Amino acid sequence: MASAELPVRKVRGQPGRVLLIASALAFLGLFLLMPLLAVFTEALAKGIAAYLKAISDPMAWAAIKLTLLVAAIAVPFNLVFGVAAAWAIAKFEFRGKSTLITLIDLPFAVSPVIAGLIFILLFGSHGWFGGYLREHHIKVVFAVPGIVLATIFVTFPFIARELIPVMQAQGKDDEETALSLGATGWQTFWRVTLPNIKWGLLYGVLLCNARAMGEFGAVSVVSGHIRGLTNTMPLHVEILYNEYNYTAAFAVASLLALLALVTLAGKSFLEWRQPELRRAGSHARDRMVREKT
C-alpha cells in the first residue's frame, strides 16, 4: 500500500510545486525586474545624448566622486573591524561576548534616520561636541566626515555578520595546527585564517560596498544637501526628481541600478565558490605541514 501511494503523492505535489515556482517568478518580475526596466527605460527615454549629458553634468560627477570616496573610506574601515570582531567572537571566549554581538547587530535595528540624528546630536553646532569642534574649526556634520561616519555606522555589521558563522563553522583546528608547527600569530592569520575566510570576506565586502554607495537615510540627515559638496548619488537623484528633471534623475539612478546588478552577479559568483570555504582549511594545513617537514 505504501509503494502504491508514493506515486499519487508525487503527482499531487507537482501542481503545488509549479504554483510556488510561478508565484516566486511573478513576484520577482513584478517587484524586481519591472522596476529595473522602468529605471533604464526612463533614463534612455530621450536618447543616448541626453543620458550622457545627465551623467556628465558637474553636479552629477561631484555626487559620483563623493559616493566613491565615502565607500573607499567606509569599506576598508569595516573590513578591519569585521575581521577583528569575527575573529574574537568565533575563536575566543571572553566576558561581554554577547554584548559585542548585540552591538554589531544594532544598526540593523536602528533606523538610518535615527542614526543620522544621533550624529547631529553629537557633532552638530549645538551638539555635545559642537562647541569644541567650532572652536577648532572642525566640520563634521554637513561635511564629508559626517557622511563617512554615518555610512560606517549603517554598514559595519555586514562584514562581521558574514564572517562570524564562517569562522565558527571552521573551528580552531587549523589555527591550532599551524601554531603547533611553530607559526606565529600573524603567520597563522595570513596563511591559514585568511585563506579559509577569503570567499566569505569578499561576500561581506561586496554587500558592504553596495550598501555604502546606496545609503540614503542617515546620509540625508547629516549631509545638508549641499550641491557639489555633500550630495551623494542617492541624494542627487532625489533633488533631480523633486525638480522634475526626470531624465537626469533616472540616468543617475541607472548607475545605482547597475551597481545592484553587479552586486547580484558578484553575490551569485561567490555563492558558487562557497565550496572553497570547506576545502581551504585542509589545503592550508597540508601546506604548513609540507613546509615544516
N, C-alpha and C positions, 0 to 999 in steps of 0.2 A: 504494500500500500504506500509506503514511504517513497519508493522509487517511482511509483506511478504519479504521485503528487508533485514531484520535483519539476517536471516539465511544465505542469499547469502553473505553478508559482512563477516560473521563469517567464512564461508568456504573459501572465498577468502583470509582472513587474515592468515589462517593456514600455507600455504606454505611459506609466508614471515616470520612468526614466527619461523618455523622449520629451514629456511635458516639462520636466525640470530643466533639461538642457535648453529647450526652446525658450523657456521663461528667462533663463540666465542670459541667453544671447539677445533676446529682445530688450532686456533691462540694460545690457551693455550698449546696445545700439542706440537706445533712446537717451540714456544719460551720459554716455561717454563719446561714442562716435559722432552722433549728430551735433553736439556742441563743438567738437573739434572741427568738423567740416564747416560749421557755421562761421567759426572764427576765421578760417583760411578763405572761405568764400567772401566774407565781408572785407577782409584785408586786401584781396585782389579784385574787388568789385570795380574799381576804377582803373585797372590795368597795372602792369608791372612798374611803369614810370611813377605813378602815384605812390605805389608801395615803397619803392626805393627812396623816393623823396621823403616819405614819412619816417623811415628808419634812419635816414642820413641827416635828419634835422639836428642842429646842435644841441637842443634840449634833450632829444631822444638819446643822442650819443652820450651826453653827460649822465643820463639816467642809467644807461647800459654800463658805462665805466664805473659808476658808483656801485652798482649791483655786483659787478665782478670784484671790485675792491673789497666790499664788505664780505663776500663769500670767501675771498682769498685770505682774509684775516680770521673769520669765524671758524671755518672748517679745520684749519691746522690746530687752532686752539682746542676745539672739541675732539680732534684726533688724539692729542696728547692726554687730555682729560679722560676720554673714553677708554683708552688703553690702560691708563693707570688705575682708573676706578674698577674696570672689569677685572684686571689682574688681582687687585686687592680683594675684591669680593669673591672671585672664583677660587683663588689659591690660598687664602688665609682666613683664619677665624679671629675676630677681634671684637671688642666691645663697641657698640654703635653701628654694627654692620647693617642691621635692619633699618636704622635711621638713615644711613647713607643711601640705601636702595630707595627709600621713600623720597628723599630729596632729589634723587635722579629723576624720579617719575613726576616731580612737582610741575614742570612745565606742561605735562600732558593734562593736568587737572586745572591749571590756572589759565583763564582766557588771555590771549595775547594782548588784548586792550588793557587788561588789568596789569599785565607785566609792564607795558609802556607807562602806565600811570605810576607804577612803583618807581621807575627811574626818574620820572618828573618830580616825584616826592623827594627823592634822594638828591638829585643833581640839578633841579630847576633853580631859578633865581631866588625863589622863596623856600627852597627845599632845605634839608638837613645840612647839606654841604654847600649850599648855594653861596653863602657869604664868603667862605674860603675860596671857592672857585672864582668868584667875582673879583676878589682882592688880588688873585694871582693871574687874572686874565686867561682863565682856562674855560673853554666852552665844551660842554658835554652834550646836553640836550639841544635840539635844533642845530646839530652839527654831526659830523661823521662819527665821532666817538660814541655818541648816544645811540646811533643806528647800529653800530657794531655791537655794543653791549646788549641791546635789545635782541639782536639776531642771535648772539651767542646764547642768551637765556632760553629762547624758544627752541633752539636746535641741539643743545648739549645732551639730551637723553638719547639721541638716535644712535650714535656710535657705541656708547656704553651698553645700551639695551640690545644691540646686535651681538656684541662680543661676550656678554656675561653667560648666556646659555651655551655658546660655543665652547668657551673655556671650561665651564662646569662639566660639559659632556666629555671633554677630553681628559679631565682629571689632572693629577700631578705626576703620573708615572714618567712621562717623557722628560720633564724638568729634573726630577729626582735622579733619573738615569744619567742625564748629562752632568749633573753636579757630582755624582758618584764617580764619574770618569775624569773628574778634575776640571771641568769647565767653570769659569767664573759666572757671576750673576749676569753680567752683560753678554757674555758669550752664549749663555743659555737662552737669554731673551732673543738675541739676533739670529741665532742659528737653530733654535728649537721652537720657542713660543711663537715668534713672528711668522715663520713658515706655516705653522699649524693654523694660525688665525687669518691668514692673508686674504682669503676669499670673503670671510665674514667681515673683515675690516674694510675691504673695498666696497662691500654691500652697504655698510653703515655710512661710509664717506659719501657714497652716491646719494643716499637718501638725505643725508645732512646737507649736502650741497644744493639739492633740489629745493629743500625747504628754505634754506638761507636765501636763495635767489627769488623765491616766490612769496616770502613773508610780507604780510600787509598790515595786520592789526597793530602789533607792537611798534613797528617802524613808523606807521602813520602817526602815532601819538607823539613820538619823540623827535620826528624829523622837522616839523614846522612847515613842510611842503614848500620849501624854497626852490624855485625853478633853477635848474642848472647847478645847484649846490647840494641839496638834501633830498632830492626826489629819486627814488629807485624806480625800476621798471614798473612794478605794480602801481606805485603812486602816480607815475606819469600816465599810465593807462587810464586811471581814474580821472585825472584832470582833463585829459583829452576827451574822454567820453562826456564829462559834465559840460564841456564846451561845445558839444555836438560835432566834434571833429571825429566822426566815426571811422573814417578810413585810416587815419593815423593811429587811433586808439586800437583798432583791430590789427593793424600792422605790427605795433609793438607787442600786443597780446599774442600774436602768432609766434613771436620769438620765444615767449614763455611756454607756449604750447609745444614748440619744437623741443624745448628743454624737457618737458614732460615726456615726450615720445622717446627722446634719447635716454632718459632715466628708466623708462619702461623697458627699452631694449637692453640696457645695461643690467637691469634687475633680472631679466629673463636669462641673460648670459651667465650671470653669477650664480643663479639658482641651478643652471645646468652644470656648472662647475663645482657644485657643493660636494660631490663625492671626493674631491681633492681634500676636503677637510678630514675625511676619515683616513686617507692614505698618508697625509703629511706627517702625522706623528710617527708612524713606523719608519718612514723614509729618513726623517731627521735623526731618529735614534740609531738606525743602522749606520748612517753616515758618521755619527760621532764614534760608534764602536770601531768602524774601519779605520778612522783617523788615529784613534788611540792605540790600536794594535798594529 
